[in-house]
Amino acid sequence: MRTLKGIVRLAFMPGNVDAGLLVLRLLAGGSLFIKHGWEKITTFPAMAAHFPDPIHIGLVPSLVVALIGDAICSVLVAFGFCTRWAALFAAVNIAVAWSLVHHFAFFKKPQGDHGELCVLYIITFLALFLTGAGRFSLDALISKAMTRPDDTIPESRQRTAV
């Protein structure tokens, strides 16, 4: 019974939240960039003429906002740099596209053939916004470099508890 319980719980493989966040960041950020970000970068002039304008700021500004979310923020998330802000921007960008352009289509063709992907991206980027990048990220590396341990502060400058 104990062996079965260990197998069910995967006790032989210790869990690591930071490794899970790394995989989540790389897969979500990488796939968004490869499919949507790279397309916007390489076909920007052609897309600018017919890109949807869901928030009425103009075709080109709408494309620029989408490019920031799909190309720049996805790469930032994948590398774990400014992760929480980048994930929030990407989630809002995808939510706007799914709601105002695709009209919450989930299964209906022709616009609904990727509605579930929009929902998965939104959930994933919101989760990364809430959790942060984890230990295996540029955010953590920069935070660690900027934090000075108490033992490097001269004793004359350390605060004493009152």
Secondary structure, DSSP 4 states (H G I P E B T S, - for coil): -HHHHHHHTTTTS---HHHHHHHHHHHHHHHHIIIIIHHHHHTHHHHHTT---TTSS-HHHHHHHHHIIIIIHHHHHHHTSSHHHHHHHHHHHHHHIIIIISTT-SS-TTGGGGHHHHHHHHHHHHHHHHH-S-SSSHHHHHHHHH---GGGS-GGGSPPP-
